[in-house]
Amino acid sequence: MFRYLPFQETLFTNDSGEYSTFGIKVLDSENNEVLSVSDVSPDKDFVCALCSDCNENLLEPVHLADVIEDYL
């Protein structure tokens, strides 16, 4: 079983400068990080809802990129 957690980060691009965004960390049953996806969205509520859906549906980490793409 895996847990999906949002995390906040500050990133920088030459075009936009510094900006705050949220990513998703995936932890295994022993709380080891097995995957991290950076810069999913600047919308905290969106990323939290996505993590909640992943947790409720027992998503396997291999499918996370597809789920993010479908949500966006």
Short mmCIF file of the C-alpha atoms (twelve columns), coordinates in Angstrom:
data_MODEL
# 
_entry.id   MODEL 
# 
loop_
_atom_site.group_PDB 
_atom_site.id 
_atom_site.type_symbol 
_atom_site.label_atom_id 
_atom_site.label_alt_id 
_atom_site.label_comp_id 
_atom_site.label_asym_id 
_atom_site.label_seq_id 
_atom_site.Cartn_x 
_atom_site.Cartn_y 
_atom_site.Cartn_z 
_atom_site.pdbx_PDB_model_num 
ATOM 1  C CA . MET A 1  0.000  0.000  0.000   1 
ATOM 2  C CA . PHE A 2  1.248  3.472  -0.867  1 
ATOM 3  C CA . ARG A 3  0.522  6.944  0.496   1 
ATOM 4  C CA . TYR A 4  0.421  10.021 -1.710  1 
ATOM 5  C CA . LEU A 5  1.358  13.298 -0.045  1 
ATOM 6  C CA . PRO A 6  1.534  16.829 -1.417  1 
ATOM 7  C CA . PHE A 7  4.655  18.904 -0.862  1 
ATOM 8  C CA . GLN A 8  5.417  22.562 -1.518  1 
ATOM 9  C CA . GLU A 9  8.509  23.768 -3.300  1 
ATOM 10 C CA . THR A 10 9.914  26.983 -4.711  1 
ATOM 11 C CA . LEU A 11 11.281 26.771 -8.230  1 
ATOM 12 C CA . PHE A 12 12.843 29.214 -10.685 1 
ATOM 13 C CA . THR A 13 12.634 29.639 -14.444 1 
ATOM 14 C CA . ASN A 14 14.239 32.286 -16.601 1 
ATOM 15 C CA . ASP A 15 10.846 33.221 -18.045 1 
ATOM 16 C CA . SER A 16 8.789  33.352 -14.837 1 
ATOM 17 C CA . GLY A 17 11.383 33.872 -12.143 1 
ATOM 18 C CA . GLU A 18 10.754 32.327 -8.739  1 
ATOM 19 C CA . TYR A 19 7.404  30.649 -8.119  1 
ATOM 20 C CA . SER A 20 5.733  28.412 -5.563  1 
ATOM 21 C CA . THR A 21 4.274  25.096 -6.669  1 
ATOM 22 C CA . PHE A 22 3.211  21.715 -5.305  1 
ATOM 23 C CA . GLY A 23 4.389  18.213 -6.068  1 
ATOM 24 C CA . ILE A 24 3.487  14.702 -4.943  1 
ATOM 25 C CA . LYS A 25 5.578  12.282 -2.883  1 
ATOM 26 C CA . VAL A 26 4.776  8.575  -2.747  1 
ATOM 27 C CA . LEU A 27 5.653  6.637  0.390   1 
ATOM 28 C CA . ASP A 28 5.589  2.874  0.821   1 
ATOM 29 C CA . SER A 29 4.213  1.051  3.869   1 
ATOM 30 C CA . GLU A 30 7.500  1.637  5.716   1 
ATOM 31 C CA . ASN A 31 7.426  5.407  4.971   1 
ATOM 32 C CA . ASN A 32 10.241 5.167  2.430   1 
ATOM 33 C CA . GLU A 33 9.935  7.570  -0.469  1 
ATOM 34 C CA . VAL A 34 9.531  5.549  -3.652  1 
ATOM 35 C CA . LEU A 35 8.648  8.358  -6.055  1 
ATOM 36 C CA . SER A 36 8.497  12.133 -6.169  1 
ATOM 37 C CA . VAL A 37 6.870  14.238 -8.876  1 
ATOM 38 C CA . SER A 38 7.844  17.887 -8.843  1 
ATOM 39 C CA . ASP A 39 5.814  20.902 -10.033 1 
ATOM 40 C CA . VAL A 40 2.425  19.257 -10.533 1 
ATOM 41 C CA . SER A 41 0.446  22.477 -10.031 1 
ATOM 42 C CA . PRO A 42 0.588  25.826 -8.213  1 
ATOM 43 C CA . ASP A 43 -2.923 25.042 -6.894  1 
ATOM 44 C CA . LYS A 44 -2.600 23.433 -3.469  1 
ATOM 45 C CA . ASP A 45 -6.243 22.321 -3.320  1 
ATOM 46 C CA . PHE A 46 -5.917 20.594 -6.691  1 
ATOM 47 C CA . VAL A 47 -2.824 18.631 -5.628  1 
ATOM 48 C CA . CYS A 48 -4.359 17.718 -2.258  1 
ATOM 49 C CA . ALA A 49 -7.512 16.430 -4.002  1 
ATOM 50 C CA . LEU A 50 -5.382 14.446 -6.444  1 
ATOM 51 C CA . CYS A 51 -3.419 12.863 -3.572  1 
ATOM 52 C CA . SER A 52 -6.664 12.023 -1.792  1 
ATOM 53 C CA . ASP A 53 -8.053 10.311 -4.897  1 
ATOM 54 C CA . CYS A 54 -4.818 8.345  -5.350  1 
ATOM 55 C CA . ASN A 55 -4.943 7.200  -1.720  1 
ATOM 56 C CA . GLU A 56 -8.637 6.269  -1.846  1 
ATOM 57 C CA . ASN A 57 -8.215 4.272  -5.055  1 
ATOM 58 C CA . LEU A 58 -5.021 2.500  -3.897  1 
ATOM 59 C CA . LEU A 59 -3.149 3.707  -6.961  1 
ATOM 60 C CA . GLU A 60 0.080  1.934  -7.853  1 
ATOM 61 C CA . PRO A 61 2.924  4.466  -8.306  1 
ATOM 62 C CA . VAL A 62 3.620  3.265  -11.847 1 
ATOM 63 C CA . HIS A 63 0.309  4.885  -12.885 1 
ATOM 64 C CA . LEU A 64 0.853  8.270  -11.221 1 
ATOM 65 C CA . ALA A 65 2.178  10.078 -14.314 1 
ATOM 66 C CA . ASP A 66 -0.874 8.991  -16.338 1 
ATOM 67 C CA . VAL A 67 -3.261 10.051 -13.581 1 
ATOM 68 C CA . ILE A 68 -1.604 13.473 -13.319 1 
ATOM 69 C CA . GLU A 69 -1.846 13.900 -17.081 1 
ATOM 70 C CA . ASP A 70 -5.543 12.941 -17.023 1 
ATOM 71 C CA . TYR A 71 -6.256 15.416 -14.203 1 
ATOM 72 C CA . LEU A 72 -4.529 18.253 -16.003 1 
# 
